[in-house]
Amino acid sequence: MKTYLAIDLGGSFMKYALVTEEGTMPLKEKIKSPASVDDLVETVGQLCEKLSPVHAVAVSSPGAVTEEGIIKGSSALPYLHGPNIKNLLQERAQLPVYIENDANCAAYAEVWKGAGTQVGNMLSIVIGTGIGGAIIKDGVLHRGNNLHGGEFGYMLLNTDHPGFNQTWSGLASTQALVRRFANAKHRDPADYTGEDVFRLADEHDQEAAAAVEQFYYYVAAGIYNLQYMYDPELITIGGGVSAREDLIAKVNEQLDRIMEALPLGKIKPSIAAFKFRQHSNLLGAVYHAIREQGEH
């Protein structure tokens, strides 16, 4: 059975795992993210040697990844954007390397082994400090003309007039949740995390409860829009917030409110949380590699 080295590049940590072609994960670890591109290349090379035999390296990365292996855009790891990361890793590891955008990897994990196994058309949303996502059409990623397919966070939800436009990320990310709560408390947003606000809401803090309710409303409003733009069979939700057991029920409550107020809208989105949560990117990166090799 073939085994892949999966890498998930994050701003603070780099996760890695051995993932079999059947989707099992016999090893998974987390280390501090490499500080430079040279450090990254050497770290991945050493992992390949240590964990040999490895069939190929599958990487989940922030940014827009070109077919050649150049990662465009910006992220918390600026050194990723510019050099051909794929070529550098292949040269050091002496193995095939496959790189895909992290939100796309998360969607592929659901298509391969998660909530999306039985659907052809699906949208995936990743909610964090911003909102990203992916579009699956007939089981395949739709990357878009500028590699920005699925960047749902750029959607405008409030557009009263120029200068007051508000994106979905600006309203429904965990960063927006924290900012809304901190403003209500007349505190610095840096004093809180999204987890803090959810915990305080569970403890019946009124401002936290109001901020969380608004958060769910804005999440639902964006999902309602996406349903009518694309009409998918399923919309999956990931990111740190997907760890909450009540996520789907709360978003569904807000979808019901929206649809009651808009009786013309008859199609309620079907939603589900990511099955693999924090390991989605690792698993999806390997599924991407398998597809690129024409083995699925």
C-alpha positions as CSV (number, residue, x, y, z in Angstrom):
1,M,0.0,0.0,0.0
2,K,1.3,3.4,-1.0
3,T,2.0,5.9,1.8
4,Y,2.2,9.7,1.3
5,L,3.8,12.3,3.4
6,A,1.2,15.0,3.9
7,I,2.2,18.5,4.9
8,D,-0.2,21.3,6.1
9,L,1.5,24.7,6.2
10,G,0.0,27.1,8.7
11,G,1.2,30.4,10.0
12,S,2.2,29.1,13.5
13,F,2.5,25.4,13.0
14,M,3.3,22.9,10.3
15,K,1.3,19.6,10.6
16,Y,2.6,16.5,8.9
17,A,1.2,13.0,8.6
18,L,1.7,9.7,6.9
19,V,-1.5,9.0,5.0
20,T,-2.1,5.7,3.1
21,E,-3.8,5.5,-0.3
22,E,-6.9,4.2,1.6
23,G,-7.1,7.4,3.7
24,T,-5.9,6.1,7.0
25,M,-3.5,8.2,9.0
26,P,-1.0,6.0,11.0
27,L,1.1,9.0,12.1
28,K,0.4,12.7,12.6
29,E,2.5,15.3,14.3
30,K,2.8,19.1,14.6
31,I,5.9,21.3,14.7
32,K,6.6,25.0,14.6
33,S,6.4,26.4,11.1
34,P,9.7,26.7,9.3
35,A,11.1,30.2,9.5
36,S,12.4,30.4,5.9
37,V,12.0,28.7,2.6
38,D,15.4,27.0,3.1
39,D,14.2,25.7,6.5
40,L,11.0,24.4,4.9
41,V,12.8,22.6,2.1
42,E,15.3,21.0,4.5
43,T,12.6,20.0,7.1
44,V,10.4,18.3,4.4
45,G,13.5,16.6,3.0
46,Q,14.5,15.2,6.4
47,L,11.0,14.0,7.1
48,C,11.0,12.1,3.8
49,E,14.3,10.4,4.8
50,K,13.1,9.7,8.3
51,L,9.7,8.3,7.3
52,S,10.8,6.4,4.2
53,P,9.4,4.7,2.2
54,V,7.2,7.6,1.0
55,H,5.5,7.4,-2.3
56,A,5.0,11.2,-2.8
57,V,4.7,14.5,-0.8
58,A,1.3,16.1,-0.7
59,V,1.2,19.7,0.5
60,S,-1.7,21.9,1.7
61,S,-0.7,25.6,1.5
62,P,-2.3,29.0,1.9
63,G,-2.5,31.1,-1.2
64,A,-3.4,30.5,-4.9
65,V,-1.3,27.6,-6.2
66,T,-0.5,27.5,-9.9
67,E,0.0,24.3,-11.9
68,E,3.7,24.9,-12.0
69,G,4.0,25.0,-8.2
70,I,4.2,28.8,-7.5
71,I,2.1,30.0,-4.6
72,K,0.5,33.4,-5.4
73,G,-1.2,35.8,-3.0
74,S,-0.1,36.4,0.6
75,S,-0.2,34.6,3.9
76,A,1.4,34.5,7.3
77,L,4.4,32.7,5.7
78,P,5.6,35.4,3.2
79,Y,8.5,33.2,2.0
80,L,6.1,30.8,0.3
81,H,5.1,33.5,-2.3
82,G,7.6,33.9,-5.1
83,P,9.8,30.8,-5.5
84,N,8.7,27.6,-7.1
85,I,8.1,25.7,-3.9
86,K,7.1,22.5,-5.8
87,N,10.5,22.4,-7.7
88,L,12.5,23.1,-4.5
89,L,10.8,20.4,-2.5
90,Q,11.1,17.9,-5.3
91,E,14.8,18.6,-5.8
92,R,15.5,18.0,-2.1
93,A,13.1,15.1,-1.4
94,Q,13.8,13.4,-4.8
95,L,10.1,12.5,-4.8
96,P,7.0,13.7,-6.7
97,V,5.5,16.8,-4.9
98,Y,1.9,17.9,-5.2
99,I,0.6,21.3,-3.8
100,E,-2.9,22.5,-3.4
101,N,-4.6,25.5,-1.7
102,D,-5.6,24.6,1.9
103,A,-9.3,25.3,1.5
104,N,-9.4,23.2,-1.6
105,C,-7.7,20.4,0.3
106,A,-10.3,20.6,3.0
107,A,-13.0,20.2,0.4
108,Y,-11.3,17.3,-1.2
109,A,-11.1,15.5,2.2
110,E,-14.9,15.7,2.4
111,V,-15.3,14.5,-1.2
112,W,-12.9,11.6,-0.6
113,K,-13.9,10.3,2.9
114,G,-16.3,12.9,4.5
115,A,-19.7,14.4,4.1
116,G,-19.3,14.9,0.4
117,T,-18.8,11.3,-0.7
118,Q,-22.3,10.9,-2.1
119,V,-22.6,14.3,-3.8
120,G,-21.2,15.7,-7.1
121,N,-21.8,19.4,-6.5
122,M,-20.7,20.9,-3.2
123,L,-19.4,24.1,-1.7
124,S,-17.1,24.1,1.3
125,I,-16.7,27.0,3.7
126,V,-13.7,27.5,6.0
127,I,-14.4,30.0,8.8
128,G,-11.4,31.4,10.6
129,T,-9.9,34.9,10.9
130,G,-11.4,35.3,7.4
131,I,-13.6,33.1,5.3
132,G,-12.3,30.9,2.5
133,G,-13.8,28.0,0.6
134,A,-13.9,25.7,-2.4
135,I,-16.3,24.8,-5.2
136,I,-16.7,21.2,-6.2
137,K,-18.4,20.6,-9.6
138,D,-19.1,17.0,-10.6
139,G,-16.6,15.9,-8.0
140,V,-13.8,18.2,-9.3
141,L,-12.4,21.4,-8.0
142,H,-13.4,24.6,-9.8
143,R,-10.4,26.9,-9.3
144,G,-11.6,29.8,-11.4
145,N,-9.9,32.0,-14.0
146,N,-7.7,33.7,-11.4
147,L,-7.4,30.8,-9.0
148,H,-9.9,32.5,-6.7
149,G,-12.8,30.1,-7.1
150,G,-14.3,29.6,-3.6
151,E,-13.1,32.9,-2.1
152,F,-16.5,33.5,-0.6
153,G,-15.2,35.8,2.0
154,Y,-15.0,38.6,-0.6
155,M,-18.8,38.6,-1.1
156,L,-20.4,41.9,-0.2
157,L,-23.3,41.5,2.3
158,N,-23.9,45.1,3.5
159,T,-23.6,47.6,0.6
160,D,-25.4,50.7,1.9
161,H,-23.2,53.0,-0.2
162,P,-19.5,53.2,-1.3
163,G,-17.2,53.4,1.7
164,F,-19.5,51.3,3.9
165,N,-19.3,48.0,2.0
166,Q,-18.9,45.0,4.3
167,T,-17.6,41.6,3.1
168,W,-18.8,38.3,4.4
169,S,-15.4,37.9,6.0
170,G,-15.8,41.3,7.7
171,L,-19.1,40.2,9.2
172,A,-19.0,36.4,9.7
173,S,-15.4,35.5,10.5
174,T,-14.3,34.7,14.0
175,Q,-12.3,37.9,13.9
176,A,-15.6,39.8,13.2
177,L,-17.2,37.9,16.1
178,V,-14.4,38.9,18.5
179,R,-14.5,42.5,17.3
180,R,-18.2,42.8,17.8
181,F,-18.0,41.4,21.3
182,A,-15.0,43.6,22.3
183,N,-16.8,46.7,21.0
184,A,-19.8,45.9,23.1
185,K,-17.6,45.4,26.2
186,H,-15.5,48.5,25.3
187,R,-12.4,46.4,25.3
188,D,-9.5,45.7,23.0
189,P,-10.3,42.8,20.6
190,A,-6.8,41.5,21.3
191,D,-8.0,40.6,24.8
192,Y,-10.2,37.8,23.4
193,T,-10.3,34.8,21.0
194,G,-13.3,33.4,19.2
195,E,-13.2,30.5,21.7
196,D,-13.4,33.0,24.6
197,V,-16.6,34.6,23.1
198,F,-18.3,31.2,22.6
199,R,-17.4,30.2,26.1
200,L,-18.7,33.4,27.6
201,A,-21.9,33.0,25.6
202,D,-22.3,29.5,27.0
203,E,-21.9,31.1,30.5
204,H,-24.8,33.4,29.7
205,D,-22.8,36.6,29.2
206,Q,-25.3,38.8,27.4
207,E,-22.9,40.7,25.1
208,A,-21.2,37.4,24.1
209,A,-24.6,35.7,23.5
210,A,-25.7,38.6,21.3
211,A,-22.4,38.6,19.3
212,V,-22.6,34.8,18.8
213,E,-26.2,35.1,17.6
214,Q,-25.2,37.8,15.1
215,F,-22.3,35.6,14.0
216,Y,-24.6,32.7,13.2
217,Y,-27.0,35.0,11.4
218,Y,-24.3,36.3,9.1
219,V,-23.0,32.9,8.5
220,A,-26.5,31.8,7.5
221,A,-27.0,34.8,5.3
222,G,-23.9,34.1,3.3
223,I,-24.9,30.4,3.0
224,Y,-28.4,31.4,1.8
225,N,-26.8,33.6,-0.9
226,L,-24.4,30.8,-2.0
227,Q,-27.3,28.3,-2.3
228,Y,-29.0,30.6,-4.8
229,M,-25.8,31.3,-6.7
230,Y,-24.7,27.7,-7.2
231,D,-27.5,25.5,-6.0
232,P,-25.2,22.8,-4.7
233,E,-26.4,19.5,-3.1
234,L,-24.4,20.2,0.0
235,I,-22.5,23.0,1.8
236,T,-19.9,21.9,4.3
237,I,-18.5,24.1,7.0
238,G,-15.0,23.9,8.5
239,G,-12.5,25.9,10.5
240,G,-12.2,26.1,14.2
241,V,-15.9,26.8,14.7
242,S,-16.7,23.4,13.2
243,A,-15.6,21.9,16.5
244,R,-18.8,23.2,18.1
245,E,-21.3,20.5,18.4
246,D,-24.2,22.9,18.0
247,L,-22.9,24.6,14.9
248,I,-25.2,23.1,12.3
249,A,-28.3,23.4,14.5
250,K,-27.5,27.1,15.2
251,V,-26.9,27.9,11.5
252,N,-30.1,26.1,10.6
253,E,-32.1,28.1,13.1
254,Q,-30.9,31.3,11.4
255,L,-31.6,29.9,8.0
256,D,-35.2,29.3,9.1
257,R,-35.4,32.9,10.3
258,I,-34.1,34.2,7.0
259,M,-36.5,32.0,5.0
260,E,-39.5,33.0,7.1
261,A,-38.7,36.6,6.3
262,L,-38.2,35.8,2.6
263,P,-41.0,33.5,1.6
264,L,-39.9,33.6,-2.1
265,G,-36.9,31.5,-1.1
266,K,-38.1,27.9,-1.0
267,I,-34.8,26.0,-1.1
268,K,-33.2,25.5,2.3
269,P,-29.4,24.8,2.0
270,S,-28.3,21.4,3.2
271,I,-25.4,21.9,5.5
272,A,-22.9,19.7,7.4
273,A,-19.7,20.2,9.4
274,F,-16.4,18.9,8.2
275,K,-15.9,15.3,9.2
276,F,-12.2,15.5,9.7
277,R,-12.0,18.9,11.3
278,Q,-8.3,19.9,12.0
279,H,-7.0,16.9,9.8
280,S,-9.0,17.8,6.7
281,N,-6.1,19.6,5.0
282,L,-3.7,16.7,5.4
283,L,-6.2,14.2,4.1
284,G,-7.4,16.4,1.2
285,A,-3.8,17.1,0.1
286,V,-3.2,13.4,-0.4
287,Y,-6.5,13.0,-2.3
288,H,-5.3,15.8,-4.6
289,A,-2.0,14.0,-5.1
290,I,-3.8,10.7,-5.9
291,R,-6.0,12.5,-8.4
292,E,-3.1,14.2,-10.0
293,Q,-1.4,10.9,-10.5
294,G,-4.5,9.6,-12.2
295,E,-5.0,6.9,-9.6
296,H,-8.5,7.9,-8.6
